[in-house]
C-alpha cells in the first residue's frame, strides 16, 4: 500500500499543504492580502472548473468538485454566512483529499490514469484548502453560521443522490459512499457492513465533524480581526 512508487506524490502533497497553510497564515493580518487570496482563489476555481465541466459534458458529483463551485461563488458574493460555510467545507474537502492522497494514492491513480489530471487535482485541492483557510481569516464566524454549513451539506447530499437516482452517475461518487457508509470498502473490500457498523460509523462521522467545527471556529477567532468593517475589502 505504501510502495515507493508513490513516495514523490506523498511528499508533493505534504509540501503543498504546508505551503498552503503558511500562505493562508500570511494573509490573516492584512485585509488587502486576505481579500486578494480569497477572491483570486475563488475566481480561479470557478472559471477553470466551469470550462472543465462544460467541455466534458459531465456534472460535478464528488463533494470536492461541488465545493470548487460553491467556494468560487461564495468568495465573490458579499454574503458573510455563506462565506463561513464555504470556508468550513472547502478546507475540510481539501484536507480529506490530501490525507487520502498520502494514505491511499493508488486509489486516485486508478480513478484518474492521466498523470496531468492527477497533478492538476492535487494542485486544485491544495488551492481549495488554502482558499478555505484564507476565508477563515477574511470573515468573522458567528454561532448560527453552522446552520448554513448544514444547509449546504444537505443540498449537496440531495443533489448527489438525485443525480445518482436519475442515472447521471453510476453511484460511485465518493461523497455518496461517505454518506451511505460504503467508503470502508476502499480499504476493506470484503467487509459485509453489519448493522452495528452503521451505528459506529455515523457516530464517528458526527464526532469528527463536530470536532472539525470546533477547530475551525477556534482558528477563526484567532485569525479574523475583531474589528472587521464593511467596505470593498470586507465580507
Secondary structure, DSSP 8 states (H G I E B T S, - for coil): ---GGGHHHHHHHHHHHHHHHHHHHHHTT-HHHHHHHHHHHHHHHHHHHHHHHHHHT----SHHHHHHHHHHHHHHS--HHHHHHHHHHHHHHHHHHHHHHHH-HHHHHHH---HHHHHHHHHHHHHHHHHHHHHHTTS---TTHHHHHHHHHHHHHHHHHHHHHTTSS-S--HHHHHHHSGGGGGT-TT----HHHHHHHHHHHHHHHHHHHHHHHHHHHHHS-TT--SSTT--
